[in-house]
Amino acid sequence: MKRYGNVSLVDLPLSPYDIVIVYKKERGEDIIRAQVKTAKSSISFTGGTRGGVDRTYKSGIKTYTQSTETCDVIIGVHPYDDSYDLYFVPTILIEKLGQSSISLNKIGALKNNYKMLDNCKNSEFVISNAKKYGILS
């Protein structure tokens, strides 16, 4: 994320996003809210649950699918060897897909696609490129 300069972790345990990216535009700045997910073979679009050793089960916790209301982009981190790839999935696209996850094989065009991250809040850009990449029909 060095290319953006002004990136901050969100240290709020109930926040639906993990990172705030201040993106410089021609006129001013815009804030991108990003949720980071580990992506081995697919990326989950759900939130509100806790996994792993520190998981606790409490009534009233609701699982939700990420949307433009909760964040702007899901960043899937796909580790391999001593490196990783980043998959940028805008929540605009998630709402159009209407599903709770997607295989990395279906979104190969989003791998390290920083133009998609830069334009994740631009509905026309996201939808037209998703169609061009074969993610949407």
N, CA, C and O atoms as a MOPAC input file, in Angstrom:
PM7 MOZYME 1SCF
protein

 N      0.82500 1    -1.19000 1     0.00000 1
 C      0.00000 1     0.00000 1     0.00000 1
 C      0.87100 1     1.25600 1     0.00000 1
 O      0.36200 1     2.36700 1     0.14700 1
 N      2.15700 1     1.08200 1    -0.16100 1
 C      3.07200 1     2.21800 1    -0.16800 1
 C      2.73400 1     3.23000 1    -1.25400 1
 O      3.02400 1     4.41600 1    -1.09600 1
 N      2.13500 1     2.79600 1    -2.33900 1
 C      1.84100 1     3.70400 1    -3.44500 1
 C      0.81900 1     4.76900 1    -3.08100 1
 O      0.71000 1     5.77400 1    -3.78300 1
 N      0.05800 1     4.57300 1    -1.99100 1
 C     -0.96700 1     5.54100 1    -1.60700 1
 C     -0.49300 1     6.48900 1    -0.51700 1
 O     -1.10500 1     7.53800 1    -0.31600 1
 N      0.56300 1     6.15900 1     0.18100 1
 C      1.14300 1     7.05500 1     1.17100 1
 C      0.34100 1     7.18100 1     2.44300 1
 O      0.86400 1     6.90900 1     3.52400 1
 N     -0.89500 1     7.57900 1     2.35200 1
 C     -1.70500 1     7.83400 1     3.53400 1
 C     -2.68900 1     6.68100 1     3.75300 1
 O     -3.84500 1     6.74800 1     3.33700 1
 N     -2.21000 1     5.62700 1     4.41300 1
 C     -3.00100 1     4.43000 1     4.67700 1
 C     -2.94600 1     4.16900 1     6.17800 1
 O     -1.88600 1     4.27000 1     6.79600 1
 N     -4.09900 1     3.83200 1     6.76000 1
 C     -4.14200 1     3.62200 1     8.19800 1
 C     -4.96100 1     2.39000 1     8.54500 1
 O     -6.00300 1     2.13200 1     7.94200 1
 N     -4.48100 1     1.63200 1     9.52300 1
 C     -5.26600 1     0.52700 1    10.07100 1
 C     -6.36000 1     1.10800 1    10.95400 1
 O     -6.15400 1     2.10800 1    11.64200 1
 N     -7.50900 1     0.48000 1    10.92800 1
 C     -8.62000 1     0.88800 1    11.78200 1
 C     -8.58200 1    -0.00100 1    13.01400 1
 O     -8.69900 1    -1.22100 1    12.90600 1
 N     -8.42200 1     0.59700 1    14.16800 1
 C     -8.29200 1    -0.17500 1    15.40800 1
 C     -9.60500 1    -0.15500 1    16.18800 1
 O     -9.63700 1     0.18400 1    17.37100 1
 N    -10.67200 1    -0.52000 1    15.51000 1
 C    -11.99300 1    -0.60800 1    16.13400 1
 C    -12.50100 1    -2.02400 1    15.92400 1
 O    -12.76200 1    -2.40300 1    14.78200 1
 N    -12.65400 1    -2.82600 1    16.97700 1
 C    -12.98200 1    -4.23800 1    16.82100 1
 C    -14.30400 1    -4.52100 1    16.11800 1
 O    -14.44900 1    -5.59000 1    15.52400 1
 N    -15.25800 1    -3.62800 1    16.15800 1
 C    -16.55400 1    -3.88000 1    15.51600 1
 C    -16.70600 1    -3.17800 1    14.17900 1
 O    -17.79600 1    -3.17400 1    13.60700 1
 N    -15.63300 1    -2.58300 1    13.66700 1
 C    -15.68200 1    -1.88100 1    12.39100 1
 C    -15.80600 1    -2.88500 1    11.24300 1
 O    -15.15800 1    -3.93100 1    11.27400 1
 N    -16.62600 1    -2.58400 1    10.22900 1
 C    -16.75300 1    -3.49400 1     9.08900 1
 C    -15.60700 1    -3.36000 1     8.08100 1
 O    -15.61200 1    -4.03600 1     7.05200 1
 N    -14.63600 1    -2.50400 1     8.36400 1
 C    -13.47400 1    -2.38300 1     7.48700 1
 C    -12.21600 1    -2.31000 1     8.33600 1
 O    -12.25900 1    -1.91900 1     9.50300 1
 N    -11.07700 1    -2.69700 1     7.72500 1
 C     -9.80300 1    -2.81300 1     8.42900 1
 C     -8.83400 1    -1.67900 1     8.13600 1
 O     -8.00400 1    -1.32700 1     8.97500 1
 N     -8.94500 1    -1.11000 1     6.94000 1
 C     -7.97800 1    -0.12600 1     6.46600 1
 C     -8.72000 1     1.06600 1     5.87500 1
 O     -9.76800 1     0.91600 1     5.24700 1
 N     -8.15600 1     2.25100 1     6.08600 1
 C     -8.63700 1     3.45800 1     5.42800 1
 C     -7.50500 1     3.95700 1     4.53600 1
 O     -6.38200 1     4.16500 1     4.99500 1
 N     -7.81600 1     4.14500 1     3.26000 1
 C     -6.83800 1     4.63500 1     2.28800 1
 C     -7.29000 1     6.02900 1     1.87100 1
 O     -8.41300 1     6.20800 1     1.40100 1
 N     -6.42000 1     7.00900 1     2.04200 1
 C     -6.73100 1     8.36100 1     1.56200 1
 C     -6.15600 1     8.44300 1     0.16000 1
 O     -4.94200 1     8.41900 1    -0.03900 1
 N     -7.05600 1     8.53900 1    -0.80300 1
 C     -6.69800 1     8.49900 1    -2.21400 1
 C     -6.74100 1     9.91800 1    -2.77400 1
 O     -7.77700 1    10.58000 1    -2.72500 1
 N     -5.61300 1    10.38000 1    -3.30500 1
 C     -5.55000 1    11.72200 1    -3.88400 1
 C     -6.16400 1    11.71800 1    -5.27000 1
 O     -5.82900 1    10.88700 1    -6.11400 1
 N     -7.07500 1    12.66900 1    -5.49100 1
 C     -7.70900 1    12.83800 1    -6.78900 1
 C     -7.20400 1    14.14400 1    -7.40000 1
 O     -6.43500 1    14.87900 1    -6.78000 1
 N     -7.65000 1    14.41900 1    -8.62400 1
 C     -7.23900 1    15.67400 1    -9.26600 1
 C     -7.61600 1    16.86500 1    -8.40400 1
 O     -6.85600 1    17.82700 1    -8.29000 1
 N     -8.78300 1    16.79600 1    -7.80600 1
 C     -9.25300 1    17.87200 1    -6.93300 1
 C     -9.58200 1    17.29100 1    -5.56100 1
 O    -10.67200 1    16.75900 1    -5.34900 1
 N     -8.64700 1    17.39600 1    -4.64900 1
 C     -8.89800 1    16.93600 1    -3.28900 1
 C     -8.53000 1    15.48700 1    -3.05600 1
 O     -7.68100 1    14.91300 1    -3.73700 1
 N     -9.20500 1    14.91300 1    -2.06200 1
 C     -8.93400 1    13.53700 1    -1.65200 1
 C    -10.24600 1    12.78300 1    -1.47600 1
 O    -11.31200 1    13.38000 1    -1.32300 1
 N    -10.14200 1    11.46700 1    -1.50000 1
 C    -11.27300 1    10.59000 1    -1.23700 1
 C    -10.79300 1     9.51200 1    -0.27800 1
 O     -9.61500 1     9.15500 1    -0.27900 1
 N    -11.68600 1     9.00300 1     0.52600 1
 C    -11.34200 1     7.94400 1     1.47000 1
 C    -11.94200 1     6.63000 1     0.98300 1
 O    -13.13000 1     6.55200 1     0.67200 1
 N    -11.10700 1     5.60800 1     0.92300 1
 C    -11.53800 1     4.26200 1     0.55200 1
 C    -11.49200 1     3.40600 1     1.80900 1
 O    -10.45900 1     3.31500 1     2.47200 1
 N    -12.62800 1     2.77400 1     2.13600 1
 C    -12.71700 1     1.85900 1     3.28200 1
 C    -12.51500 1     0.44200 1     2.75900 1
 O    -13.25800 1    -0.01500 1     1.89000 1
 N    -11.51100 1    -0.25200 1     3.28800 1
 C    -11.16600 1    -1.58400 1     2.78000 1
 C    -11.23000 1    -2.64200 1     3.87000 1
 O    -10.75000 1    -2.43700 1     4.98500 1
 N    -11.82800 1    -3.77100 1     3.53200 1
 C    -11.85000 1    -4.95000 1     4.39700 1
 C    -10.83200 1    -5.93300 1     3.82300 1
 O    -10.85700 1    -6.21200 1     2.62400 1
 N     -9.94900 1    -6.45400 1     4.65100 1
 C     -8.91200 1    -7.37300 1     4.20100 1
 C     -9.29900 1    -8.79500 1     4.58600 1
 O     -9.68700 1    -9.05400 1     5.72500 1
 N     -9.18900 1    -9.71400 1     3.63000 1
 C     -9.53400 1   -11.12300 1     3.85600 1
 C     -8.42000 1   -12.00000 1     3.30300 1
 O     -7.83800 1   -11.69100 1     2.26200 1
 N     -8.12500 1   -13.09300 1     4.00000 1
 C     -7.21700 1   -14.09900 1     3.46200 1
 C     -7.93800 1   -14.82100 1     2.33500 1
 O     -9.10900 1   -15.17700 1     2.46500 1
 N     -7.23500 1   -15.03400 1     1.22700 1
 C     -7.85400 1   -15.65900 1     0.05400 1
 C     -6.97700 1   -16.79800 1    -0.43300 1
 O     -6.02200 1   -16.57600 1    -1.17700 1
 N     -7.29600 1   -18.02000 1    -0.01500 1
 C     -6.50800 1   -19.16500 1    -0.47600 1
 C     -7.01500 1   -19.64500 1    -1.83000 1
 O     -6.24500 1   -19.71400 1    -2.78900 1
 N     -8.29900 1   -19.97700 1    -1.92100 1
 C     -8.87600 1   -20.38800 1    -3.20900 1
 C    -10.10200 1   -19.55000 1    -3.55600 1
 O    -10.56700 1   -19.56000 1    -4.69600 1
 N    -10.62000 1   -18.82700 1    -2.57000 1
 C    -11.77800 1   -17.95800 1    -2.78100 1
 C    -11.72200 1   -16.80400 1    -1.78600 1
 O    -10.91900 1   -16.80500 1    -0.85200 1
 N    -12.59600 1   -15.81600 1    -2.00800 1
 C    -12.71300 1   -14.68100 1    -1.09600 1
 C    -14.13000 1   -14.66500 1    -0.54600 1
 O    -15.09900 1   -14.70800 1    -1.30400 1
 N    -14.24500 1   -14.60200 1     0.75200 1
 C    -15.54000 1   -14.49200 1     1.41400 1
 C    -15.93200 1   -13.02000 1     1.49300 1
 O    -15.09500 1   -12.15800 1     1.76100 1
 N    -17.19900 1   -12.74500 1     1.25900 1
 C    -17.71100 1   -11.37900 1     1.33000 1
 C    -18.49800 1   -11.13300 1     2.61100 1
 O    -19.15600 1   -10.10200 1     2.74700 1
 N    -18.43400 1   -12.07100 1     3.54800 1
 C    -19.23100 1   -11.92700 1     4.76600 1
 C    -18.40000 1   -11.33900 1     5.89600 1
 O    -17.17100 1   -11.40100 1     5.88300 1
 N    -19.08600 1   -10.77500 1     6.86000 1
 C    -18.45400 1   -10.21100 1     8.04600 1
 C    -19.36200 1   -10.41800 1     9.23400 1
 O    -20.44400 1   -10.99100 1     9.10700 1
 N    -18.92800 1    -9.95500 1    10.38100 1
 C    -19.74500 1   -10.05100 1    11.58300 1
 C    -19.52000 1   -11.28100 1    12.41400 1
 O    -20.11200 1   -11.42500 1    13.48300 1
 N    -18.66800 1   -12.17900 1    11.94200 1
 C    -18.34400 1   -13.37400 1    12.72000 1
 C    -16.85000 1   -13.36700 1    12.99900 1
 O    -16.08900 1   -12.65700 1    12.34200 1
 N    -16.45100 1   -14.13400 1    13.94300 1
 C    -15.05000 1   -14.19800 1    14.34000 1
 C    -14.58800 1   -15.63100 1    14.20200 1
 O    -15.27800 1   -16.55100 1    14.64000 1
 N    -13.42600 1   -15.83400 1    13.59500 1
 C    -12.89500 1   -17.17800 1    13.44700 1
 C    -11.60800 1   -17.33600 1    14.22200 1
 O    -11.06700 1   -16.36200 1    14.74600 1
 N    -11.12100 1   -18.54500 1    14.29500 1
 C     -9.84300 1   -18.79200 1    14.93600 1
 C     -9.94900 1   -19.05900 1    16.42500 1
 O    -11.04300 1   -19.26100 1    16.95300 1
 N     -8.81300 1   -19.05900 1    17.09600 1
 C     -8.71300 1   -19.41900 1    18.49800 1
 C     -9.47000 1   -18.45000 1    19.39800 1
 O    -10.04600 1   -18.86100 1    20.40600 1
 N     -9.47400 1   -17.15900 1    19.04100 1
 C    -10.09500 1   -16.16700 1    19.91700 1
 C    -11.58700 1   -15.97200 1    19.64000 1
 O    -12.18100 1   -14.99100 1    20.08500 1
 N    -12.17500 1   -16.88600 1    18.92000 1
 C    -13.59400 1   -16.80200 1    18.58500 1
 C    -14.43900 1   -17.01500 1    19.83600 1
 O    -14.16700 1   -17.92100 1    20.62400 1
 N    -15.45200 1   -16.19000 1    20.01800 1
 C    -16.41600 1   -16.38500 1    21.10200 1
 C    -17.80300 1   -16.36500 1    20.48700 1
 O    -18.05100 1   -15.63700 1    19.52500 1
 N    -18.68600 1   -17.14500 1    21.02500 1
 C    -20.04200 1   -17.23000 1    20.52000 1
 C    -20.95300 1   -16.39400 1    21.40700 1
 O    -21.13000 1   -16.69800 1    22.58600 1
 N    -21.52000 1   -15.35600 1    20.84500 1
 C    -22.40500 1   -14.47300 1    21.59600 1
 C    -23.70100 1   -14.32300 1    20.81700 1
 O    -23.69000 1   -14.17000 1    19.59600 1
 N    -24.79900 1   -14.36900 1    21.52400 1
 C    -26.07400 1   -14.16900 1    20.83500 1
 C    -26.16600 1   -12.70900 1    20.41800 1
 O    -25.58700 1   -11.83200 1    21.05900 1
 N    -26.88900 1   -12.46000 1    19.35100 1
 C    -27.07200 1   -11.10000 1    18.86800 1
 C    -26.06300 1   -10.69600 1    17.80500 1
 O    -26.24300 1    -9.66500 1    17.15800 1
 N    -24.99700 1   -11.48400 1    17.60500 1
 C    -24.02800 1   -11.17800 1    16.55700 1
 C    -24.59200 1   -11.69500 1    15.24300 1
 O    -24.93800 1   -12.87000 1    15.11700 1
 N    -24.67700 1   -10.81300 1    14.28200 1
 C    -25.27500 1   -11.16500 1    12.99400 1
 C    -24.22500 1   -11.15100 1    11.89100 1
 O    -23.44400 1   -10.20700 1    11.77200 1
 N    -24.21700 1   -12.19900 1    11.09500 1
 C    -23.36000 1   -12.24500 1     9.92300 1
 C    -24.00300 1   -11.40000 1     8.83000 1
 O    -25.22400 1   -11.40600 1     8.67500 1
 N    -23.18600 1   -10.67700 1     8.07600 1
 C    -23.69700 1    -9.84200 1     6.99900 1
 C    -22.77400 1    -9.97500 1     5.79500 1
 O    -21.61800 1   -10.37400 1     5.92900 1
 N    -23.29000 1    -9.64000 1     4.62500 1
 C    -22.49000 1    -9.58800 1     3.41900 1
 C    -22.05200 1    -8.14300 1     3.22000 1
 O    -22.85900 1    -7.22000 1     3.33200 1
 N    -20.77700 1    -7.95400 1     2.92700 1
 C    -20.25900 1    -6.60000 1     2.72000 1
 C    -21.02300 1    -5.91400 1     1.59000 1
 O    -21.40400 1    -6.54400 1     0.60400 1
 N    -21.23600 1    -4.61700 1     1.75600 1
 C    -21.96000 1    -3.82400 1     0.76100 1
 C    -21.36000 1    -2.42700 1     0.73500 1
 O    -20.44600 1    -2.12000 1     1.50000 1
 N    -21.87300 1    -1.59400 1    -0.14200 1
 C    -21.40000 1    -0.21700 1    -0.22600 1
 C    -21.70900 1     0.55700 1     1.05100 1
 O    -21.11500 1     1.60600 1     1.29900 1
 N    -22.63200 1     0.04600 1     1.86100 1
 C    -22.93900 1     0.68500 1     3.15100 1
 C    -21.84400 1     0.42800 1     4.17800 1
 O    -21.59700 1     1.27400 1     5.03700 1
 N    -21.18500 1    -0.72500 1     4.10400 1
 C    -20.22200 1    -1.11500 1     5.13100 1
 C    -18.76800 1    -0.83100 1     4.75100 1
 O    -17.96100 1    -0.51800 1     5.62600 1
 N    -18.42000 1    -0.93300 1     3.47800 1
 C    -17.06500 1    -0.61100 1     3.02700 1
 C    -17.07000 1    -0.43400 1     1.51300 1
 O    -18.10500 1    -0.61100 1     0.87000 1
 N    -15.93300 1    -0.09100 1     0.94700 1
 C    -15.85400 1     0.19100 1    -0.48600 1
 C    -15.20900 1    -0.92700 1    -1.29500 1
 O    -15.51500 1    -1.09900 1    -2.47500 1
 N    -14.32200 1    -1.68300 1    -0.66600 1
 C    -13.60300 1    -2.73200 1    -1.39500 1
 C    -13.16500 1    -3.82600 1    -0.42100 1
 O    -12.82000 1    -3.55800 1     0.72900 1
 N    -13.19000 1    -5.05700 1    -0.91300 1
 C    -12.60300 1    -6.19200 1    -0.19900 1
 C    -11.24500 1    -6.43700 1    -0.84700 1
 O    -11.14000 1    -6.52600 1    -2.07000 1
 N    -10.21600 1    -6.54500 1    -0.02800 1
 C     -8.88800 1    -6.88000 1    -0.53400 1
 C     -8.59200 1    -8.30500 1    -0.11900 1
 O     -8.40400 1    -8.59200 1     1.06300 1
 N     -8.55100 1    -9.19600 1    -1.09500 1
 C     -8.21400 1   -10.59400 1    -0.83300 1
 C     -6.70800 1   -10.77000 1    -0.92700 1
 O     -6.11200 1   -10.48100 1    -1.96500 1
 N     -6.08700 1   -11.24200 1     0.14600 1
 C     -4.64300 1   -11.46200 1     0.17400 1
 C     -4.38600 1   -12.93500 1    -0.08100 1
 O     -4.74800 1   -13.79200 1     0.72600 1
 N     -3.75300 1   -13.22000 1    -1.21700 1
 C     -3.46600 1   -14.59700 1    -1.60900 1
 C     -1.96200 1   -14.86100 1    -1.45500 1
 O     -1.16600 1   -14.44100 1    -2.29400 1
 N     -1.57600 1   -15.56800 1    -0.36500 1
 C     -0.15000 1   -15.82800 1    -0.14300 1
 C      0.36800 1   -16.96600 1    -1.02900 1
 O     -0.33100 1   -17.94500 1    -1.29000 1
 N      1.59900 1   -16.80600 1    -1.47600 1
 C      2.28100 1   -17.88700 1    -2.18200 1
 C      3.78600 1   -17.70000 1    -2.01700 1
 O      4.27000 1   -16.56800 1    -2.00200 1
 N      4.51600 1   -18.77700 1    -1.89600 1
 C      5.96200 1   -18.74800 1    -1.66300 1
 C      6.29400 1   -17.70500 1    -0.59300 1
 O      5.78100 1   -17.77800 1     0.52400 1
 N      7.13700 1   -16.74900 1    -0.92400 1
 C      7.51900 1   -15.68700 1     0.01300 1
 C      6.84700 1   -14.36500 1    -0.33600 1
 O      7.32300 1   -13.30200 1     0.06000 1
 N      5.74500 1   -14.42700 1    -1.07500 1
 C      5.08500 1   -13.19700 1    -1.52100 1
 C      3.57600 1   -13.35700 1    -1.42800 1
 O      3.08700 1   -14.27400 1    -0.76800 1
 N      2.84400 1   -12.48000 1    -2.07900 1
 C      1.38900 1   -12.54400 1    -2.08500 1
 C      0.84500 1   -11.72600 1    -3.24900 1
 O      1.52000 1   -10.83600 1    -3.76700 1
 N     -0.38200 1   -12.04100 1    -3.65400 1
 C     -1.13000 1   -11.25300 1    -4.62600 1
 C     -2.30000 1   -10.61200 1    -3.90800 1
 O     -2.80300 1   -11.15200 1    -2.92300 1
 N     -2.73100 1    -9.46700 1    -4.39600 1
 C     -3.89500 1    -8.77700 1    -3.84800 1
 C     -5.00700 1    -8.77200 1    -4.88200 1
 O     -4.78700 1    -8.40000 1    -6.03400 1
 N     -6.20000 1    -9.18500 1    -4.47500 1
 C     -7.38300 1    -9.16200 1    -5.32400 1
 C     -8.28800 1    -8.05200 1    -4.81200 1
 O     -8.69700 1    -8.07700 1    -3.65100 1
 N     -8.60900 1    -7.07400 1    -5.66500 1
 C     -9.43200 1    -5.93000 1    -5.27600 1
 C    -10.85500 1    -6.13700 1    -5.79800 1
 O    -11.09600 1    -6.07200 1    -7.00300 1
 N    -11.78900 1    -6.38500 1    -4.88500 1
 C    -13.18200 1    -6.64400 1    -5.25100 1
 C    -14.05500 1    -5.51600 1    -4.67600 1
 O    -14.33300 1    -5.50600 1    -3.47700 1
 N    -14.48400 1    -4.57500 1    -5.51300 1
 C    -15.33300 1    -3.48100 1    -5.03200 1
 C    -16.67300 1    -3.99700 1    -4.51700 1
 O    -17.21300 1    -4.96300 1    -5.05700 1
 N    -17.20900 1    -3.36400 1    -3.48400 1
 C    -18.50700 1    -3.78900 1    -2.95700 1
 C    -19.62900 1    -3.50200 1    -3.95000 1
 O    -20.69000 1    -4.12100 1    -3.87100 1
 N    -19.41600 1    -2.58100 1    -4.87600 1
 C    -20.38600 1    -2.37400 1    -5.96100 1
 C    -20.55800 1    -3.68800 1    -6.72500 1
 O    -21.68000 1    -4.08400 1    -7.04300 1
 N    -19.45600 1    -4.35400 1    -7.01500 1
 C    -19.48600 1    -5.64300 1    -7.71800 1
 C    -20.11100 1    -6.72500 1    -6.85000 1
 O    -20.87700 1    -7.55100 1    -7.34800 1
 N    -19.79800 1    -6.73300 1    -5.57100 1
 C    -20.36400 1    -7.72900 1    -4.65300 1
 C    -21.88000 1    -7.63000 1    -4.63600 1
 O    -22.56400 1    -8.65300 1    -4.65400 1
 N    -22.41500 1    -6.42500 1    -4.60200 1
 C    -23.87400 1    -6.23900 1    -4.62300 1
 C    -24.47500 1    -6.75900 1    -5.92100 1
 O    -25.55900 1    -7.34200 1    -5.90200 1
 N    -23.79900 1    -6.56100 1    -7.04500 1
 C    -24.29900 1    -7.06600 1    -8.33700 1
 C    -24.23500 1    -8.58700 1    -8.41100 1
 O    -25.12500 1    -9.22200 1    -8.97700 1
 N    -23.18500 1    -9.17100 1    -7.84100 1
 C    -23.03300 1   -10.62800 1    -7.86500 1
 C    -24.09200 1   -11.31700 1    -7.01000 1
 O    -24.59600 1   -12.37500 1    -7.38500 1
 N    -24.43200 1   -10.72700 1    -5.86800 1
 C    -25.44600 1   -11.31100 1    -4.99300 1
 C    -25.04500 1   -12.65100 1    -4.40000 1
 O    -25.88900 1   -13.53400 1    -4.25000 1
 N    -23.78100 1   -12.82000 1    -4.06300 1
 C    -23.31400 1   -14.06900 1    -3.46800 1
 C    -22.37700 1   -13.74400 1    -2.30700 1
 O    -21.93100 1   -12.60700 1    -2.15800 1
 N    -22.08500 1   -14.75100 1    -1.49100 1
 C    -21.31200 1   -14.50600 1    -0.27500 1
 C    -19.81600 1   -14.78900 1    -0.42300 1
 O    -19.04700 1   -14.56000 1     0.51100 1
 N    -19.40200 1   -15.28100 1    -1.58500 1
 C    -17.97900 1   -15.51600 1    -1.84900 1
 C    -17.77400 1   -15.70700 1    -3.34400 1
 O    -18.73300 1   -15.82400 1    -4.10700 1
 N    -16.50300 1   -15.73700 1    -3.75300 1
 C    -16.19700 1   -15.99500 1    -5.16400 1
 C    -14.83400 1   -16.67300 1    -5.26800 1
 O    -13.92600 1   -16.37800 1    -4.49000 1
 N    -14.69900 1   -17.56400 1    -6.21300 1
 C    -13.45200 1   -18.27300 1    -6.46800 1
 C    -12.42600 1   -17.32000 1    -7.08800 1
 O    -12.77400 1   -16.47200 1    -7.91000 1
 N    -11.17500 1   -17.46600 1    -6.69100 1
 C    -10.11400 1   -16.64300 1    -7.27800 1
 C     -9.98900 1   -16.89200 1    -8.77300 1
 O     -9.59000 1   -15.99700 1    -9.51800 1
 N    -10.32600 1   -18.10100 1    -9.22000 1
 C    -10.27000 1   -18.42100 1   -10.65600 1
 C    -11.20500 1   -17.52800 1   -11.46900 1
 O    -10.91900 1   -17.22600 1   -12.62700 1
 N    -12.30700 1   -17.10800 1   -10.87800 1
 C    -13.28700 1   -16.29100 1   -11.59500 1
 C    -12.92600 1   -14.81100 1   -11.62100 1
 O    -13.47500 1   -14.05200 1   -12.42000 1
 N    -12.00800 1   -14.39600 1   -10.75200 1
 C    -11.67300 1   -12.97100 1   -10.67200 1
 C    -10.18900 1   -12.72000 1   -10.91100 1
 O     -9.61000 1   -11.79400 1   -10.34400 1
 N     -9.58600 1   -13.53900 1   -11.74000 1
 C     -8.16000 1   -13.38300 1   -12.04900 1
 C     -7.80300 1   -11.99300 1   -12.54900 1
 O     -6.69800 1   -11.51200 1   -12.29500 1
 N     -8.71200 1   -11.34200 1   -13.25200 1
 C     -8.45700 1    -9.99900 1   -13.79000 1
 C     -8.37500 1    -8.94100 1   -12.68400 1
 O     -7.89200 1    -7.83400 1   -12.92300 1
 N     -8.83900 1    -9.27100 1   -11.49100 1
 C     -8.77800 1    -8.31900 1   -10.37700 1
 C     -7.48700 1    -8.44900 1    -9.57200 1
 O     -7.24100 1    -7.66700 1    -8.65300 1
 N     -6.66200 1    -9.44100 1    -9.92000 1
 C     -5.40500 1    -9.66800 1    -9.21100 1
 C     -4.44200 1    -8.51400 1    -9.46200 1
 O     -4.08900 1    -8.21800 1   -10.60400 1
 N     -4.02000 1    -7.86300 1    -8.37100 1
 C     -3.08400 1    -6.73400 1    -8.43100 1
 C     -3.55800 1    -5.63900 1    -9.39100 1
 O     -2.74300 1    -4.93000 1    -9.98300 1
 N     -4.87100 1    -5.50700 1    -9.53900 1
 C     -5.47600 1    -4.53200 1   -10.45000 1
 C     -5.74000 1    -3.22900 1    -9.67700 1
 O     -6.84300 1    -2.99900 1    -9.18100 1
 N     -4.71400 1    -2.39600 1    -9.58700 1
 C     -4.81200 1    -1.16500 1    -8.80400 1
 C     -5.77100 1    -0.15600 1    -9.42200 1
 O     -6.27500 1     0.72000 1    -8.71900 1
 N     -6.03200 1    -0.26100 1   -10.72500 1
 C     -7.03500 1     0.62500 1   -11.33100 1
 C     -8.41400 1     0.34500 1   -10.74100 1
 O     -9.21800 1     1.25800 1   -10.55400 1
 N     -8.67600 1    -0.93100 1   -10.44900 1
 C     -9.95800 1    -1.28600 1    -9.83700 1
 C    -10.03400 1    -0.72300 1    -8.42000 1
 O    -11.08900 1    -0.24500 1    -8.00200 1
 N     -8.93200 1    -0.77500 1    -7.68200 1
 C     -8.91500 1    -0.17600 1    -6.35000 1
 C     -9.12300 1     1.33300 1    -6.43800 1
 O     -9.92200 1     1.89800 1    -5.69100 1
 N     -8.40300 1     1.98200 1    -7.34900 1
 C     -8.51500 1     3.43300 1    -7.50700 1
 C     -9.93700 1     3.87000 1    -7.84600 1
 O    -10.37000 1     4.95200 1    -7.44900 1
 N    -10.66300 1     3.02600 1    -8.58100 1
 C    -12.00300 1     3.36600 1    -9.06000 1
 C    -13.10600 1     2.55900 1    -8.39200 1
 O    -14.20300 1     2.44300 1    -8.93800 1
 N    -12.83100 1     1.99800 1    -7.21300 1
 C    -13.77000 1     1.08400 1    -6.56300 1
 C    -15.11400 1     1.73300 1    -6.21700 1
 O    -16.09000 1     1.01900 1    -5.98800 1
 N    -15.18700 1     3.05600 1    -6.17500 1
 C    -16.44300 1     3.74600 1    -5.86100 1
 C    -17.14900 1     4.27200 1    -7.11000 1
 O    -18.19900 1     4.90700 1    -7.01500 1
 N    -16.56600 1     4.00400 1    -8.27900 1
 C    -17.11900 1     4.45000 1    -9.54600 1
 C    -17.92300 1     3.30100 1   -10.16800 1
 O    -17.35800 1     2.39500 1   -10.78200 1
 N    -19.23100 1     3.35200 1   -10.00200 1
 C    -20.10300 1     2.25500 1   -10.42600 1
 C    -19.95800 1     1.93300 1   -11.91200 1
 O    -19.87700 1     0.76300 1   -12.28500 1
 N    -19.92500 1     2.94200 1   -12.74800 1
 C    -19.81600 1     2.71700 1   -14.19900 1
 C    -18.51200 1     1.99800 1   -14.53700 1
 O    -18.51500 1     1.06100 1   -15.33600 1
 N    -17.40500 1     2.42300 1   -13.94300 1
 C    -16.11100 1     1.79100 1   -14.17900 1
 C    -16.12300 1     0.33500 1   -13.71800 1
 O    -15.71300 1    -0.55900 1   -14.45900 1
 N    -16.59400 1     0.10100 1   -12.49400 1
 C    -16.58900 1    -1.24400 1   -11.91900 1
 C    -17.43800 1    -2.20200 1   -12.75700 1
 O    -16.97900 1    -3.28900 1   -13.10900 1
 N    -18.66500 1    -1.80700 1   -13.07600 1
 C    -19.58100 1    -2.69800 1   -13.81100 1
 C    -19.07900 1    -2.96400 1   -15.23000 1
 O    -19.08100 1    -4.11000 1   -15.67800 1
 N    -18.65100 1    -1.92000 1   -15.94200 1
 C    -18.19400 1    -2.12900 1   -17.32000 1
 C    -16.95700 1    -3.01100 1   -17.36800 1
 O    -16.84300 1    -3.86100 1   -18.25200 1
 N    -16.02700 1    -2.82800 1   -16.43400 1
 C    -14.83600 1    -3.67300 1   -16.42300 1
 C    -15.14600 1    -5.08800 1   -15.96900 1
 O    -14.54800 1    -6.03600 1   -16.47700 1
 N    -16.06000 1    -5.25600 1   -15.02900 1
 C    -16.45300 1    -6.60400 1   -14.60100 1
 C    -17.07700 1    -7.36800 1   -15.76600 1
 O    -16.87100 1    -8.57500 1   -15.89500 1
 N    -17.82800 1    -6.68400 1   -16.60600 1
 C    -18.39400 1    -7.32500 1   -17.80700 1
 C    -17.29000 1    -7.65200 1   -18.79800 1
 O    -17.28000 1    -8.73500 1   -19.38400 1
 N    -16.36500 1    -6.73100 1   -18.98900 1
 C    -15.24400 1    -6.94900 1   -19.91300 1
 C    -14.40200 1    -8.14400 1   -19.45900 1
 O    -13.92700 1    -8.91800 1   -20.29000 1
 N    -14.21700 1    -8.29600 1   -18.14800 1
 C    -13.41500 1    -9.39500 1   -17.60800 1
 C    -14.18600 1   -10.70600 1   -17.52500 1
 O    -13.60200 1   -11.73800 1   -17.19400 1
 N    -15.49200 1   -10.69000 1   -17.81800 1
 C    -16.29600 1   -11.90300 1   -17.75400 1
 C    -16.75800 1   -12.26600 1   -16.35500 1
 O    -17.21900 1   -13.38600 1   -16.13300 1
 N    -16.64600 1   -11.34400 1   -15.40500 1
 C    -17.10400 1   -11.60200 1   -14.04300 1
 C    -18.62000 1   -11.43400 1   -13.96200 1
 O    -19.29600 1   -12.17700 1   -13.25000 1
 N    -19.14500 1   -10.46100 1   -14.69000 1
 C    -20.59500 1   -10.24900 1   -14.82100 1
 C    -20.99200 1   -10.50600 1   -16.26600 1
 O    -20.21400 1   -10.26700 1   -17.18900 1
 N    -22.20700 1   -10.99400 1   -16.44900 1
 C    -22.66000 1   -11.22700 1   -17.83300 1
 C    -23.46100 1   -10.05400 1   -18.33000 1
 O    -23.92700 1   -10.06300 1   -19.47000 1

